[in-house]
Amino acid sequence: MGALDRKIQTNRTGSVKLKLTQGGRPVAGCAVRIGQKNHKFQFGSNWQDDIIRFARKELNGPAGEQPDVITKLYLDLFNQVTLPFYWANFEPEQGKPGTEMMKKLASWYSSHDIALKGHPLCWHTLAPNWLLNMTNDEILRTQIDRIKRDVSDFAGIVDTWDVVNEAVIMPIFDKYDNGLTRLCKEKGRIELLKIMFETARETNPRARFLINDFDTSPAYDILVEGCLEAGIEIDVIGIQSHMHQGYWGVEKTERIIERFERFGLPIHFTENTIISGDLMPPEIKDLNDFQVTDWPSTPEGEERQAEEVVTHIKTLLSHPLVESITWWDIKDGAWLNAPSGLIRRDNTPKPSYHALKDLFKGEWWLKPSEFVSDSKGEIEVKGFLGEYELEFEGRLQRFQIPSTEESEIQIDLL
């Protein structure tokens, strides 16, 4: 077992002592079946158009329809999804947001035990063009109203949000004019973030709110520090790791995590990509500037990707502050036409998909197994933190291994 594996065992596994009773009395020698149902750690992807089409079909058609190939692959591996609340797409015409359809889609994912995150509430990219006809004061009021509306409408459905996305570059963004860059230039980053976060938290105090950025330089570290010093309550630090120009490696990944661990906040790796074809040229500064019509996945690249993906995932899981990883996304070609998915364009899984499934649903998973209680009616279950299910005489009961500390649970079999 390597160093990363040992850290994962230390930080991601625990044990629970089950006390089986009937009528309050211990039951010795009782055979039950116990299996894992979900990981506490969230491993997900962003929405996928093929899956959205299937979800809509299932929502509008007869119940019990069999999932298509990519939907099944998604549900077999992931337990989290990032839903698209890009303002320009979600509300292309002012006052007509796509709330009802998004609620239906969120309900579909939830019915499959998929945790939900909304992305994003405030972002200069994909800000609606109709903001450009407003003054900065009007843009600010409209942005605040947007946050209040969406966080309120989805309270209890989507309770994790990227509040402000990519704020490091926001006031100096010069690719095209947009209302939020104008606003950020006037207000400054920290003042804008303070307004956005306070608005979101006042609207739903029980939700979790992230700051999120692709900039992993000290500029992001300094921004987070400035926000916290200004009293902005940030629940989670989001870090993007798009590796179109090559895998970061363990040392760089750990160095970036160390830069932010001093804040003591949970860390989510919100957008992860590793290429399974030729790499993007290193001289490209803005990944969006690399536009190609054909960027194929290759057999050699897929083998390399599988090795690098496993190492990257293990590196992240080995650190106790990292709570969530989102792949961007499950299928090739979703962003910049890149072969960055775990599934090819023809919906066949790559070696990286199989390697991750072997971990999350194999090595890191307790398959249904028989356990027999001892003379005290006790069973010790060891495994990865998450949700488990006990079966006895056809009846099912859920329980959790909640933390790395040993816990005790009484289960009455009546």
Secondary structure, 3 states (H helix, E strand, C coil): CCHHHHHHHHHHEEEEEEEEEECCEECCCCEEEEEEEEECCEEEEECCHHHHHHHHHHHHCCCCCCCCHHHHHHHHHCCEEEEECCHHHHCCCCCCCCHHHHHHHHHHHHHCCCEEEEECCECCCCCCHHHHHCCHHHHHHHHHHHHHHHHHHCCCCCCEEEEEECCCCHHHCCCCCCHHHHHHHHHCHHHHHHHHHHHHHHHCCCCEEEEEECCCCHHHHHHHHHHHHCCCCCCEEEEEEEECCCCCCHHHHHHHHHHHHCCCCCEEEEEEEECCCCCCCCCCCCHHHCCCCCCCCCHHHHHHHHHHHHHHHHHHHCCCCEEEEEECCCECCCCCCCCCCCECCCCCECHHHHHHHHHHHHHCCCCCEEEECCCCCEEEEEEECEEEEEEECCEEEEEEECCCCCEEEEEECC
